[in-house]
Amino acid sequence: MTAMVSVRELRKNYGSFTALDGVSFDIEQGETFALLGPNGAGKSTTIEILEGYRDRTSGVATVLGVDPGKGGLDWKARLGIVLQSTGESGNATVREQLTHFAGFYSNARDVDEVIAAVGLEEKQKTLIRKLSGGQRRRVDVALGIIGRPELLFLDEPTTGFDPEARRQFWELIRSLKKDGTTILLTTHYLDEAAQLGDRAGIIAGGKLIDIGGIDELGGAGSRIPIVRWIENGQPREQHTTNPGALVAQLGEPDGLEVIRPSLEDIYLKLVGEYEAGEDESAEIAAGFSLEETERPAL
């Protein structure tokens, strides 16, 4: 496998604030890698550094074998970028805009093919500014893929999509993956990451707190099923690797349910544990600082 993206000890400071604190990961050719984390965790900063839009404070980063801080036009032409929001004025039709952008690339996708792929056939002659939010988001995706990118950055791509549109978009991403496109995805929809991702990394507080296959995050223990029921009016629950046997033993109590932890459950657990640990560390540090100020002078 070839690493299309390689990051080692990536750091970004804004004055005294550390937005990224020693982040390291690789993305292999043809892989869909989901970068997950709460707002302010450092996802967008990471993406912007890899796209070449923001300088890093320290660390090593290569994208398609090139330092993104030094990438030229030929390098940028190999990337597809779908930002969280677009700066397009919207004074062109969908077809006009895509035709214009296709002219920037030597091996662009067919405009009709792209319009069909994002489901905008009926809106291709409509001015972009007259489209709904979800439809404009589809235009963003179309512009991101028109140049047949080797690496596609998708930053919250389905914001504003209805459920049907999201599933159509998932099929588009699967087709791009079959064509060999490497994809770096950020999303707040954990089901989207589970559907599309091969691997994922979770960032919290500027640190990479876990990384692995979608079915490996959190370790095997985090995926043990939970049986919940009501006993004598009180809620009960038990983790078990054999929920069927426990359910048979319990019979049919009130409120019986078997829960298999989802990616969202595991994500929330990991982020919650990290944040709780950070709060505890801050309290300990504050306690030591207080001891220093209260210590009598010798």
C-alpha positions as CSV (number, residue, x, y, z in Angstrom):
1,M,0.0,0.0,0.0
2,T,1.1,3.6,-0.8
3,A,0.6,6.4,1.7
4,M,-1.3,9.2,-0.1
5,V,-1.2,11.3,3.2
6,S,1.4,11.0,5.9
7,V,1.4,13.1,9.0
8,R,4.0,12.9,11.8
9,E,3.8,14.9,15.1
10,L,1.8,17.7,13.5
11,R,1.5,20.7,15.7
12,K,-0.3,24.1,15.2
13,N,-0.2,26.9,17.8
14,Y,-2.1,30.1,17.8
15,G,-0.2,32.1,20.3
16,S,-0.5,30.2,23.6
17,F,-3.3,28.1,22.3
18,T,-2.4,24.6,20.9
19,A,-4.9,23.6,18.2
20,L,-3.0,20.4,17.2
21,D,-0.7,18.6,19.6
22,G,1.5,15.9,18.0
23,V,-1.0,14.3,15.6
24,S,0.3,11.4,13.4
25,F,-1.5,9.2,10.9
26,D,-1.3,7.8,7.3
27,I,-4.0,7.4,4.7
28,E,-3.3,4.7,2.1
29,Q,-4.1,4.7,-1.6
30,G,-7.8,4.0,-2.3
31,E,-8.8,4.3,1.4
32,T,-11.6,6.3,2.8
33,F,-10.4,7.7,6.1
34,A,-12.8,9.5,8.4
35,L,-11.4,12.2,10.7
36,L,-13.8,12.6,13.6
37,G,-14.1,14.8,16.6
38,P,-16.1,17.5,18.4
39,N,-16.2,21.1,17.2
40,G,-13.0,22.9,18.0
41,A,-11.1,19.6,18.3
42,G,-8.6,20.4,15.5
43,K,-10.2,18.6,12.5
44,S,-10.5,21.7,10.3
45,T,-7.0,22.9,11.2
46,T,-5.7,19.5,10.1
47,I,-7.6,19.5,6.9
48,E,-6.5,23.1,6.0
49,I,-2.8,22.2,6.6
50,L,-3.1,19.2,4.4
51,E,-4.8,21.2,1.7
52,G,-2.0,23.7,1.8
53,Y,-4.2,26.6,3.1
54,R,-2.6,26.9,6.5
55,D,1.0,26.6,7.8
56,R,1.9,24.2,10.5
57,T,4.0,25.1,13.5
58,S,6.0,21.9,13.5
59,G,5.9,18.3,12.4
60,V,6.0,16.6,9.0
61,A,3.2,16.3,6.5
62,T,3.2,15.0,2.9
63,V,0.2,14.8,0.6
64,L,0.6,12.9,-2.7
65,G,4.3,12.9,-1.8
66,V,4.6,16.7,-1.6
67,D,4.8,19.0,1.4
68,P,1.4,20.7,1.3
69,G,3.0,24.0,2.3
70,K,5.1,23.9,-1.0
71,G,2.6,22.4,-3.4
72,G,2.2,24.1,-6.8
73,L,-0.6,24.2,-9.3
74,D,0.2,20.8,-10.7
75,W,-0.1,19.3,-7.2
76,K,-3.3,21.2,-6.5
77,A,-4.8,19.9,-9.7
78,R,-4.5,16.4,-8.3
79,L,-6.8,17.3,-5.3
80,G,-10.5,17.6,-5.0
81,I,-11.7,19.8,-2.2
82,V,-15.3,20.2,-0.8
83,L,-15.2,22.8,1.9
84,Q,-17.8,23.3,4.7
85,S,-19.1,26.3,2.9
86,T,-18.7,27.7,-0.6
87,G,-17.6,31.1,-1.7
88,E,-19.3,30.9,-5.1
89,S,-21.5,33.8,-6.0
90,G,-24.1,31.7,-7.7
91,N,-24.5,33.9,-10.7
92,A,-24.0,31.0,-13.2
93,T,-26.1,28.0,-13.8
94,V,-25.1,24.6,-12.6
95,R,-24.0,23.5,-16.1
96,E,-22.1,26.7,-16.7
97,Q,-20.2,26.5,-13.5
98,L,-19.2,22.9,-14.0
99,T,-18.2,23.5,-17.6
100,H,-16.0,26.4,-16.5
101,F,-14.3,24.4,-13.8
102,A,-13.8,21.4,-16.1
103,G,-11.7,23.6,-18.3
104,F,-9.1,23.9,-15.6
105,Y,-8.2,20.2,-15.9
106,S,-6.5,18.2,-18.6
107,N,-8.6,15.0,-17.8
108,A,-11.8,16.3,-16.4
109,R,-14.9,14.2,-15.9
110,D,-17.7,14.5,-18.4
111,V,-20.0,17.4,-17.2
112,D,-23.2,15.4,-17.9
113,E,-21.8,12.4,-15.9
114,V,-21.0,14.6,-12.9
115,I,-24.4,16.4,-13.0
116,A,-26.1,13.0,-13.0
117,A,-23.9,11.7,-10.3
118,V,-24.9,14.5,-7.9
119,G,-28.6,14.3,-8.9
120,L,-28.9,17.7,-10.5
121,E,-30.2,16.9,-13.9
122,E,-33.4,18.8,-13.4
123,K,-31.5,21.8,-12.0
124,Q,-28.6,22.0,-14.5
125,K,-30.0,25.2,-16.2
126,T,-30.8,26.9,-12.8
127,L,-28.7,29.7,-11.4
128,I,-26.8,28.4,-8.4
129,R,-28.0,31.2,-6.2
130,K,-31.6,30.0,-6.7
131,L,-30.9,26.5,-5.5
132,S,-31.8,25.2,-2.1
133,G,-29.1,24.7,0.5
134,G,-28.9,21.0,-0.1
135,Q,-28.8,21.5,-3.9
136,R,-26.0,24.0,-3.6
137,R,-24.1,21.5,-1.5
138,R,-24.4,19.0,-4.3
139,V,-22.9,21.6,-6.6
140,D,-19.9,21.9,-4.1
141,V,-19.4,18.1,-4.4
142,A,-19.7,18.2,-8.2
143,L,-17.0,20.9,-8.3
144,G,-14.8,18.8,-6.0
145,I,-14.9,15.7,-8.3
146,I,-15.0,17.3,-11.8
147,G,-11.2,17.1,-12.1
148,R,-10.9,13.3,-11.3
149,P,-8.9,14.0,-8.1
150,E,-6.5,11.3,-6.8
151,L,-7.3,12.6,-3.3
152,L,-10.7,14.0,-2.3
153,F,-11.2,16.1,0.8
154,L,-14.8,16.1,2.0
155,D,-15.4,18.5,4.9
156,E,-18.9,17.9,6.3
157,P,-20.1,17.1,2.8
158,T,-23.8,16.2,3.5
159,T,-24.7,19.2,5.7
160,G,-28.2,20.3,4.6
161,F,-29.0,17.0,2.8
162,D,-32.2,15.2,3.5
163,P,-32.0,11.5,4.3
164,E,-32.6,10.4,0.7
165,A,-30.0,12.8,-0.6
166,R,-27.5,11.6,1.9
167,R,-27.9,8.0,0.8
168,Q,-27.6,9.0,-2.8
169,F,-24.4,10.8,-1.9
170,W,-23.1,7.7,-0.1
171,E,-23.5,5.8,-3.4
172,L,-21.5,8.4,-5.2
173,I,-18.7,8.2,-2.8
174,R,-18.7,4.4,-3.0
175,S,-18.4,4.7,-6.8
176,L,-15.5,7.1,-6.5
177,K,-13.8,4.7,-4.1
178,K,-14.3,1.9,-6.7
179,D,-12.5,4.1,-9.2
180,G,-9.5,4.3,-6.9
181,T,-10.1,7.7,-5.4
182,T,-8.5,8.2,-1.9
183,I,-10.9,10.1,0.4
184,L,-10.4,12.1,3.6
185,L,-13.8,12.7,5.2
186,T,-14.8,14.8,8.2
187,T,-18.4,14.5,9.3
188,H,-20.6,14.9,12.4
189,Y,-22.8,12.1,11.2
190,L,-21.3,9.0,12.8
191,D,-23.5,6.7,10.7
192,E,-22.0,8.3,7.6
193,A,-18.5,7.6,8.9
194,A,-19.5,4.0,9.6
195,Q,-21.0,3.5,6.1
196,L,-18.2,5.1,4.1
197,G,-15.0,4.8,6.2
198,D,-12.4,2.0,6.1
199,R,-10.6,3.5,9.0
200,A,-11.1,6.5,11.3
201,G,-9.1,8.7,13.6
202,I,-10.7,10.5,16.5
203,I,-9.3,13.9,17.6
204,A,-10.2,15.7,20.9
205,G,-8.4,18.7,22.3
206,G,-6.0,18.7,19.4
207,K,-4.8,15.1,20.1
208,L,-5.4,11.9,18.2
209,I,-7.0,9.8,20.9
210,D,-7.8,6.7,18.8
211,I,-7.2,5.4,15.3
212,G,-8.1,2.1,13.6
213,G,-10.6,0.3,11.4
214,I,-14.2,1.3,11.9
215,D,-14.8,-2.0,13.6
216,E,-11.7,-1.7,15.8
217,L,-12.1,1.7,17.4
218,G,-12.3,1.6,21.2
219,G,-11.0,-2.0,21.4
220,A,-13.0,-5.2,21.5
221,G,-14.3,-4.5,25.0
222,S,-16.2,-1.4,23.8
223,R,-18.3,-3.5,21.5
224,I,-19.7,-6.0,24.0
225,P,-23.5,-6.0,23.8
226,I,-25.6,-4.5,26.6
227,V,-28.8,-6.1,27.9
228,R,-31.2,-3.7,29.6
229,W,-34.4,-4.5,31.5
230,I,-36.6,-3.3,34.4
231,E,-36.5,-5.3,37.6
232,N,-38.7,-4.4,40.6
233,G,-39.3,-1.0,39.0
234,Q,-35.5,-0.3,38.7
235,P,-33.5,-0.2,35.5
236,R,-30.9,-2.9,35.2
237,E,-28.2,-3.5,32.6
238,Q,-25.4,-6.0,32.0
239,H,-22.6,-6.3,29.5
240,T,-22.3,-9.8,28.0
241,T,-20.7,-11.5,25.1
242,N,-23.7,-13.9,25.0
243,P,-26.8,-11.8,25.1
244,G,-29.1,-14.6,23.9
245,A,-28.3,-16.7,26.9
246,L,-28.9,-13.9,29.3
247,V,-32.2,-13.0,27.7
248,A,-33.3,-16.6,27.9
249,Q,-32.4,-16.6,31.6
250,L,-34.3,-13.4,32.3
251,G,-37.5,-14.5,30.5
252,E,-39.6,-11.6,29.4
253,P,-39.0,-8.7,31.9
254,D,-40.3,-5.2,31.3
255,G,-38.2,-2.9,29.1
256,L,-36.1,-5.7,27.7
257,E,-33.7,-4.6,25.0
258,V,-30.4,-5.7,23.6
259,I,-28.1,-2.9,22.4
260,R,-25.0,-3.5,20.3
261,P,-22.8,-0.4,20.7
262,S,-22.6,1.7,17.5
263,L,-19.7,3.8,16.2
264,E,-21.6,6.8,17.8
265,D,-21.7,5.1,21.2
266,I,-18.0,4.2,21.0
267,Y,-17.1,7.7,19.8
268,L,-19.0,9.4,22.6
269,K,-17.4,7.1,25.2
270,L,-13.9,7.8,24.0
271,V,-14.4,11.6,23.8
272,G,-16.2,11.7,27.1
273,E,-13.4,9.7,28.8
274,Y,-10.7,12.0,27.3
275,E,-12.5,15.1,28.3
276,A,-13.1,13.8,31.9
277,G,-9.3,12.9,32.1
278,E,-8.4,16.4,30.9
279,D,-10.7,18.0,33.5
280,E,-9.2,15.8,36.2
281,S,-5.6,16.8,35.1
282,A,-6.6,20.5,35.2
283,E,-8.0,20.1,38.7
284,I,-4.8,18.4,39.9
285,A,-2.6,21.1,38.2
286,A,-4.7,23.8,39.8
287,G,-4.3,22.1,43.2
288,F,-0.5,22.0,42.9
289,S,-0.6,25.7,41.9
290,L,-2.6,26.5,44.9
291,E,-0.2,24.7,47.2
292,E,2.7,26.7,45.7
293,T,0.9,30.0,46.4
294,E,-0.1,29.0,50.0
295,R,3.4,27.6,50.9
296,P,5.0,29.9,53.4
297,A,8.2,31.6,52.5
298,L,11.4,30.1,54.0
